[in-house]
């Protein structure tokens, strides 16, 4: 029971509206200040016995209305509760002035309290309405006192001067309050912006940290792979140097020639590996200016570079009639196309009618560029692995295994992504990549 009472007394919480929470907290404090203040005034302040009943007549309805405003606030009607509080204070003060002493009653200054409360808990326009209402009401009270309809005026100051002073008090207090609230709101907005900016910075830092972790992991894999693959031709060279020396001493010219050829092949393999590594390291550091260029032009330049291989294998290349304009590093994108087409030709297998299709397709949120072939296909377990450095599906195929890693890196530099689609062996492969939508 006690917990329910305490919960009712506390300010309600609106989790999805911070501004409403602030208004509710302030209004809750004002309501309880007036409830407690009015109750103490009615019970403790000395008064003539014949006026006690009249005081109870004023105080009791006021407290009940305030309790009603509190319940309205708990229901979530903050604006309604605020208007009810201000209206009840205005009615209490005005009634007290009409019932006794008029503008000579200390309650006459209470209109300043009305305007302050309005400024704290109501909107700007509502505050203006209450300010003018209080000014007009105080003027009416003053005029009624002068006409003798209220207790006799016996203060040496002129009535107009008294009303003017009251008006100045109200206007000044409302202006000061308005400026104070404005400054508080500006400070609050600045604090909110700083908090949001701090969150954005923290988010960026987290992204950078994640990227660094990925780069470190990639560097570790790169270092291990490079050291492993470069050792292979060195071991071959070392082994055949020993055989070369042995065959030279024995005078076996045929085996000597074979040893020299194997050493030359190992040397060429290492040279290709180093060249590919150098090319991979340059991506991201040496960039050409991005330009708007037709994808048709990119494709044609790439096909001209692999024309000999296409002719040798009798590969039919089908190019989509309508291709978009892209914004990219043109030489690098030609390199991407060249590698993908070359890769498709390399893995045609024994296909009697080899075909490569190049085009685009529209997905839900992006345009996808694809290079599709009817070659040997790729099992799903290798769909990610083939983009790793030096990974080759077949060890006896030509090349160093850097081509697709190179392609992946170029696409990532363009803020795109690349993947392969294949239903398995014998079903061909489709290599897809994207560029940001703004590039199309």
Residue pairs with C-beta under 8 A, 6 or more apart in sequence:
8 70
8 74
9 32
10 28
11 21
11 24
11 25
11 27
11 28
11 29
11 73
12 24
12 28
12 73
12 74
12 76
13 21
13 24
14 20
14 21
14 24
14 76
20 78
23 78
23 82
23 121
24 73
24 78
26 120
26 121
27 73
27 78
27 81
27 82
27 85
27 121
28 70
28 73
30 85
30 117
30 120
30 121
31 66
31 69
31 70
31 73
31 81
31 85
32 70
34 62
34 66
34 85
34 89
35 63
35 66
35 67
35 70
38 59
38 62
38 63
38 66
39 59
39 63
41 59
42 55
42 56
42 59
42 60
47 55
54 99
58 92
58 95
58 96
58 99
62 88
62 92
65 84
65 88
66 85
66 88
68 84
69 81
69 84
69 85
69 88
70 81
72 80
72 81
72 84
73 81
79 122
79 123
82 121
82 122
83 122
83 126
85 117
85 121
86 114
86 117
86 118
86 121
86 122
86 130
89 110
89 113
89 114
89 117
90 111
90 114
90 130
90 133
90 134
90 137
92 110
93 107
93 108
93 110
93 111
93 113
93 114
94 137
94 141
96 105
96 107
96 110
97 103
97 105
97 107
97 108
97 141
97 150
98 141
98 144
98 150
100 151
101 150
101 151
102 108
102 141
102 142
102 144
102 145
102 150
102 151
102 153
103 138
103 141
103 142
103 145
103 150
103 153
103 159
103 162
103 163
104 145
104 151
104 153
104 154
104 155
108 138
108 141
108 166
109 166
109 169
111 134
111 135
111 137
111 138
111 166
111 170
112 134
112 169
112 170
112 173
114 130
114 134
115 127
115 130
115 131
115 134
115 170
115 173
115 174
115 177
116 173
116 174
116 177
118 126
118 127
118 130
118 131
119 127
119 174
119 177
119 178
119 181
120 177
120 181
122 130
124 178
127 174
127 178
131 170
131 171
131 174
134 170
135 167
135 170
138 163
138 166
138 167
138 170
139 163
141 150
142 159
142 162
142 163
144 150
145 151
145 153
145 159
146 153
146 159
153 159
155 162
221 388
221 389
222 389
225 388
225 389
225 390
226 277
226 389
226 390
229 273
229 390
229 400
229 401
230 270
230 273
230 274
232 269
233 266
233 267
233 269
233 270
233 273
234 266
234 270
236 262
236 263
236 265
236 266
237 263
237 266
237 267
240 259
240 262
240 263
240 266
241 263
243 255
243 259
244 256
244 259
244 260
244 263
247 255
247 256
247 259
248 256
269 400
272 400
273 400
273 402
276 400
276 402
276 403
276 406
277 402
279 402
279 406
280 389
280 402
280 405
280 406
280 409
283 332
283 406
283 409
283 410
283 413
284 409
284 413
287 329
287 332
287 413
288 329
288 330
288 331
288 332
289 329
290 327
290 328
290 329
291 327
291 328
291 330
292 325
292 326
292 327
293 325
293 326
293 327
293 328
293 330
294 323
294 325
294 326
295 323
295 324
295 325
295 326
295 360
295 369
296 319
296 323
298 326
298 328
298 330
298 333
298 334
298 337
299 319
299 323
299 337
299 358
301 334
301 337
302 334
302 335
302 336
302 337
302 338
302 341
303 310
303 317
303 337
303 341
305 334
305 338
306 338
306 341
306 342
306 345
309 315
309 342
309 345
310 317
310 341
310 345
313 345
313 348
313 354
314 354
315 344
315 345
315 348
315 354
315 355
315 356
316 353
316 354
316 355
316 356
317 341
317 355
317 356
317 357
317 358
318 355
318 356
318 357
318 358
319 357
319 358
319 359
320 357
320 358
320 359
320 360
323 359
323 360
324 360
324 367
324 440
325 440
326 333
326 435
326 439
326 440
327 435
327 438
327 439
327 440
328 414
328 435
328 439
329 410
329 413
329 414
332 410
332 413
332 414
333 410
333 414
335 406
335 407
335 410
336 407
336 410
336 411
336 433
337 358
337 371
339 403
339 404
339 406
339 407
340 371
340 407
340 431
341 356
341 358
341 371
342 403
343 403
343 404
343 431
344 356
344 371
344 373
344 375
344 429
344 431
345 354
345 356
345 373
346 397
346 398
346 399
347 373
347 375
347 376
347 393
347 397
347 429
348 354
348 373
348 374
348 375
348 376
349 375
349 376
351 374
351 375
351 376
353 374
354 373
354 374
354 375
355 373
355 374
356 371
356 372
356 373
357 370
357 371
357 372
357 373
358 370
358 371
358 372
359 369
359 370
360 367
360 368
360 369
360 370
361 367
361 368
361 370
362 368
365 437
366 434
366 437
367 434
367 435
367 437
367 440
368 432
368 433
368 434
369 432
369 433
369 434
369 435
370 430
370 431
370 432
370 433
371 430
371 431
372 428
372 429
372 430
372 431
373 428
373 429
373 430
374 428
375 428
375 429
376 425
376 426
376 428
377 422
377 423
377 424
377 425
377 426
377 427
377 428
377 429
378 386
378 393
378 420
378 422
378 424
378 425
378 429
379 422
379 424
379 425
380 422
380 424
382 393
383 419
383 420
383 422
385 391
386 393
386 404
386 420
387 404
387 405
387 407
387 408
387 418
388 405
389 401
389 402
389 405
390 400
390 401
390 402
390 405
391 401
391 405
392 399
392 401
407 418
407 433
408 418
411 417
411 418
411 433
411 434
411 435
414 435
414 436
414 439
415 435
415 436
416 433
416 434
416 435
416 436
417 433
417 434
418 431
418 432
418 433
418 434
419 431
419 432
419 433
420 429
420 430
420 431
420 432
421 429
421 430
421 432
422 428
422 429
422 430
